[in-house]
Amino acid sequence: MAIITISREMGTGAYNIATEVAKKLKYTFVDGNKIAEVADKYGLTKDILERVDEKPPVYITAEDRLQAANLNMIELILLDFAKAGNVILYGRGCQDLLKGMGNVLRLRIIAPFEERVERFAEREWIDPDLAHEYIRKSDHQRAGFIHFYFDRNWNDPLAYDMVFNTSMLSEEAIVDAIVAAVKDPKLKDAEAGAKQMIDDIILAKKIETELLRSGKIESMHLKIFVCNGKAHLSGHLHSEEELEEAVAIANSVPGVTKVVNELQVVAFKRVKV
């Protein structure tokens, strides 16, 4: 059946809804805990997860680029789960990570801010003022992550197929609606070719990760698109040496059948300020 992605605001009760849907559909539920269970297989430690998970990356220094590469590894975990199918991907911009795929049901779960604060304070047994601060920071961080990494407004309703307000609907009603929606024939019909699309997204992400890890490419102004194993590189680099390195790295990634080089060299001189 369709892949489900859930974007959620803190304090909406989204976690309970997601786990109940997973139980009813017999889906694998992939949240932070599930990612942590398999992280070591991808070279990620608990400390790395805490530093990069759902946090906006930067690409200025070599250390920054390594952090961005670690974030890519989290995405590769999510993509591998998506490839296995029958999965709920919880947060982490998965609706954008799987952009263009027709067999993905993209959900958004919201509620009024003050109601979320009250619910979170009661659930965690903390002072309402502290809950207010947690919710505010969570909203800011998650919105910043989506804006920086996917260049999209987190609250844009057109990015989702269904938006649920938990202040208006019961968890039971929302769960029933999701279970019904995931069985829509349109989602089933779109499954043809989905595996190849995910394979191509995975390849693009692996190329990007290796480029970020390279110590020979200073700046990342590239776009990577993969179709049936053929990798298209576009954008600009600062020297012929960087361009040759980028093409060589892309060619070295297992699964890449051909590299189409549309890169340009743009002269650049760093100015101290």
C-alpha positions as CSV (number, residue, x, y, z in Angstrom):
1,M,0.0,0.0,0.0
2,A,0.9,3.7,-0.1
3,I,3.7,5.2,1.9
4,I,2.5,7.6,4.6
5,T,4.4,10.7,5.6
6,I,3.3,12.8,8.7
7,S,4.3,16.4,9.3
8,R,3.3,17.4,12.8
9,E,3.3,20.3,15.3
10,M,4.5,19.5,18.8
11,G,1.6,18.9,21.2
12,T,-1.0,17.9,18.7
13,G,-1.2,14.2,19.7
14,A,0.2,13.2,16.3
15,Y,2.4,10.5,17.8
16,N,-0.7,8.6,19.2
17,I,-2.5,9.0,15.8
18,A,0.6,7.7,13.9
19,T,1.1,4.7,16.1
20,E,-2.6,3.7,16.0
21,V,-2.6,4.0,12.2
22,A,0.5,1.8,12.0
23,K,-1.2,-0.8,14.2
24,K,-4.3,-0.9,12.1
25,L,-2.5,-1.1,8.8
26,K,0.3,-3.2,10.1
27,Y,2.8,-0.6,8.9
28,T,6.3,0.0,10.1
29,F,6.4,3.3,12.1
30,V,9.6,5.2,11.5
31,D,10.3,7.9,14.1
32,G,13.4,9.0,15.9
33,N,13.5,5.8,18.0
34,K,13.4,3.6,14.9
35,I,16.1,5.6,13.2
36,A,18.3,5.2,16.3
37,E,17.8,1.4,16.2
38,V,19.5,1.1,12.8
39,A,21.7,4.2,12.9
40,D,25.0,2.4,13.7
41,K,24.6,0.4,10.4
42,Y,24.8,3.8,8.6
43,G,27.8,5.0,10.7
44,L,25.7,7.3,12.8
45,T,26.2,7.6,16.6
46,K,23.6,8.8,19.2
47,D,25.6,12.0,19.5
48,I,25.5,12.7,15.8
49,L,21.7,12.0,15.7
50,E,21.1,14.6,18.5
51,R,23.2,17.2,16.6
52,V,21.7,16.9,13.1
53,D,18.3,15.3,13.3
54,E,15.6,17.8,12.0
55,K,18.1,20.7,12.3
56,P,18.9,23.1,9.4
57,P,22.3,22.2,7.9
58,V,25.0,24.7,6.7
59,Y,27.7,24.2,4.2
60,I,30.4,26.8,5.1
61,T,33.2,24.8,6.8
62,A,34.4,21.3,6.3
63,E,32.9,20.4,9.6
64,D,29.6,21.9,8.5
65,R,29.6,19.8,5.3
66,L,30.3,16.7,7.4
67,Q,27.3,17.5,9.5
68,A,25.2,17.9,6.3
69,A,26.5,14.5,5.1
70,N,25.4,13.0,8.4
71,L,21.9,14.4,7.8
72,N,21.9,12.8,4.4
73,M,22.6,9.5,6.1
74,I,19.4,9.9,8.2
75,E,17.6,10.5,4.9
76,L,19.1,7.3,3.4
77,I,17.7,5.4,6.4
78,L,14.3,6.9,5.7
79,L,14.5,6.1,2.0
80,D,15.5,2.5,2.7
81,F,12.4,2.1,4.9
82,A,10.3,3.7,2.2
83,K,11.7,1.3,-0.4
84,A,10.6,-1.6,1.8
85,G,7.1,-0.3,1.7
86,N,4.1,-0.3,4.1
87,V,5.7,2.4,6.2
88,I,4.8,5.6,8.1
89,L,7.6,8.2,8.0
90,Y,7.3,10.5,10.9
91,G,8.5,14.1,10.4
92,R,11.9,14.9,8.9
93,G,10.6,16.5,5.7
94,C,9.8,13.1,4.2
95,Q,6.9,14.6,2.2
96,D,9.6,16.6,0.4
97,L,12.2,13.9,0.3
98,L,9.7,11.8,-1.7
99,K,8.5,14.7,-3.8
100,G,7.0,13.7,-7.2
101,M,6.0,10.2,-6.0
102,G,2.3,9.5,-6.6
103,N,2.0,6.6,-4.1
104,V,2.7,8.8,-1.1
105,L,-0.1,10.0,1.2
106,R,1.2,13.3,2.7
107,L,-0.4,14.2,6.0
108,R,-0.2,17.3,8.3
109,I,-1.4,17.4,11.9
110,I,-2.0,20.7,13.6
111,A,-3.8,22.4,16.5
112,P,-3.9,26.0,18.0
113,F,-0.7,27.0,19.7
114,E,-2.2,27.6,23.2
115,E,-4.0,24.3,23.1
116,R,-0.8,22.5,22.2
117,V,1.0,24.2,25.1
118,E,-1.7,23.1,27.5
119,R,-1.7,19.5,26.2
120,F,2.1,19.3,26.3
121,A,2.3,20.7,29.8
122,E,-0.2,18.2,31.1
123,R,1.5,15.3,29.3
124,E,5.0,16.1,30.5
125,W,4.0,17.4,34.0
126,I,5.8,20.7,33.4
127,D,5.1,24.4,34.0
128,P,3.0,25.9,31.3
129,D,5.5,28.7,30.7
130,L,8.2,26.1,30.1
131,A,5.9,24.2,27.8
132,H,5.2,27.4,25.9
133,E,9.0,27.8,25.4
134,Y,9.4,24.2,24.2
135,I,6.6,24.5,21.7
136,R,7.8,27.8,20.4
137,K,11.3,26.5,19.9
138,S,10.1,23.3,18.3
139,D,7.9,25.2,15.8
140,H,10.8,27.5,14.9
141,Q,13.3,24.7,14.5
142,R,11.1,22.5,12.4
143,A,9.9,25.3,10.2
144,G,13.5,26.4,9.7
145,F,14.6,22.9,8.8
146,I,11.9,22.7,6.1
147,H,12.6,26.2,4.8
148,F,16.3,25.8,4.7
149,Y,16.6,22.3,3.4
150,F,13.6,22.1,1.1
151,D,12.9,25.8,0.4
152,R,9.3,25.5,1.4
153,N,6.9,27.0,3.9
154,W,6.2,24.4,6.5
155,N,2.6,25.6,6.9
156,D,1.8,25.6,3.2
157,P,-1.4,23.4,3.0
158,L,-0.8,22.6,-0.7
159,A,2.2,20.5,0.3
160,Y,-0.1,18.0,2.0
161,D,-2.9,15.8,0.8
162,M,-4.8,15.9,4.1
163,V,-4.6,18.4,7.1
164,F,-6.1,17.4,10.4
165,N,-6.8,19.8,13.3
166,T,-6.9,17.8,16.5
167,S,-8.8,20.5,18.3
168,M,-11.7,19.8,16.1
169,L,-11.6,16.0,15.4
170,S,-11.1,13.1,17.7
171,E,-8.0,10.9,17.3
172,E,-10.3,8.0,16.4
173,A,-12.0,10.0,13.6
174,I,-8.6,11.0,12.2
175,V,-7.2,7.5,12.3
176,D,-10.3,6.2,10.5
177,A,-9.9,8.9,7.8
178,I,-6.3,8.1,7.2
179,V,-6.9,4.3,7.0
180,A,-9.6,4.9,4.5
181,A,-7.5,7.4,2.4
182,V,-4.5,5.2,2.2
183,K,-6.6,2.6,0.3
184,D,-7.5,5.0,-2.4
185,P,-7.1,3.3,-5.9
186,K,-5.2,6.4,-7.2
187,L,-2.4,5.7,-4.7
188,K,-2.4,2.0,-5.6
189,D,-2.2,2.8,-9.3
190,A,0.9,5.1,-8.7
191,E,2.9,2.2,-7.2
192,A,4.1,1.2,-10.6
193,G,7.6,2.6,-11.0
194,A,7.8,3.8,-7.4
195,K,10.7,1.5,-6.6
196,Q,12.8,2.9,-9.4
197,M,12.0,6.4,-8.4
198,I,13.2,5.7,-4.8
199,D,16.3,4.0,-6.2
200,D,17.1,7.1,-8.1
201,I,16.5,9.4,-5.1
202,I,18.8,7.2,-3.0
203,L,21.5,7.4,-5.7
204,A,21.3,11.2,-5.8
205,K,21.5,11.3,-2.1
206,K,24.5,9.0,-2.0
207,I,26.3,11.2,-4.6
208,E,25.5,14.3,-2.6
209,T,26.8,12.7,0.6
210,E,30.1,11.7,-1.0
211,L,30.5,15.2,-2.5
212,L,30.0,16.7,1.0
213,R,32.5,14.4,2.5
214,S,35.1,15.2,-0.1
215,G,37.9,17.5,1.1
216,K,38.6,18.7,-2.4
217,I,35.3,20.5,-3.1
218,E,35.0,23.7,-1.1
219,S,31.5,24.9,-2.0
220,M,28.3,23.0,-2.8
221,H,26.4,24.9,-5.5
222,L,25.2,21.8,-7.3
223,K,22.0,20.1,-8.3
224,I,21.9,16.3,-8.7
225,F,19.2,14.5,-10.6
226,V,19.2,10.8,-11.2
227,C,16.9,8.9,-13.7
228,N,17.3,5.2,-14.2
229,G,20.8,5.3,-12.8
230,K,21.9,8.2,-15.0
231,A,23.2,11.1,-12.9
232,H,22.9,14.6,-14.1
233,L,25.1,17.2,-12.4
234,S,24.4,20.9,-12.9
235,G,25.4,24.1,-11.1
236,H,28.8,25.6,-10.7
237,L,32.2,25.0,-9.0
238,H,35.2,27.2,-8.5
239,S,37.8,25.4,-10.4
240,E,38.4,22.7,-13.1
241,E,39.9,20.5,-10.4
242,E,36.7,20.7,-8.4
243,L,34.6,19.9,-11.5
244,E,36.8,16.9,-12.3
245,E,36.6,15.7,-8.7
246,A,32.8,16.0,-8.6
247,V,32.4,14.0,-11.8
248,A,34.8,11.3,-10.6
249,I,33.0,11.1,-7.2
250,A,29.6,10.7,-9.0
251,N,31.0,8.0,-11.3
252,S,32.4,6.1,-8.3
253,V,29.0,5.7,-6.5
254,P,27.8,2.1,-7.0
255,G,24.6,2.0,-9.1
256,V,25.4,5.1,-11.2
257,T,25.4,4.0,-14.9
258,K,26.4,7.3,-16.4
259,V,27.2,10.9,-15.4
260,V,25.9,13.8,-17.5
261,N,28.2,16.7,-16.7
262,E,26.4,20.1,-17.0
263,L,28.6,21.8,-14.4
264,Q,30.3,25.2,-15.0
265,V,33.4,26.7,-13.5
266,V,32.8,30.2,-12.0
267,A,35.9,32.1,-10.9
268,F,35.7,33.0,-7.2
269,K,38.0,34.8,-4.9
270,R,37.2,34.8,-1.2
271,V,37.2,38.3,0.4
272,K,37.9,38.7,4.1
273,V,35.4,40.9,5.9
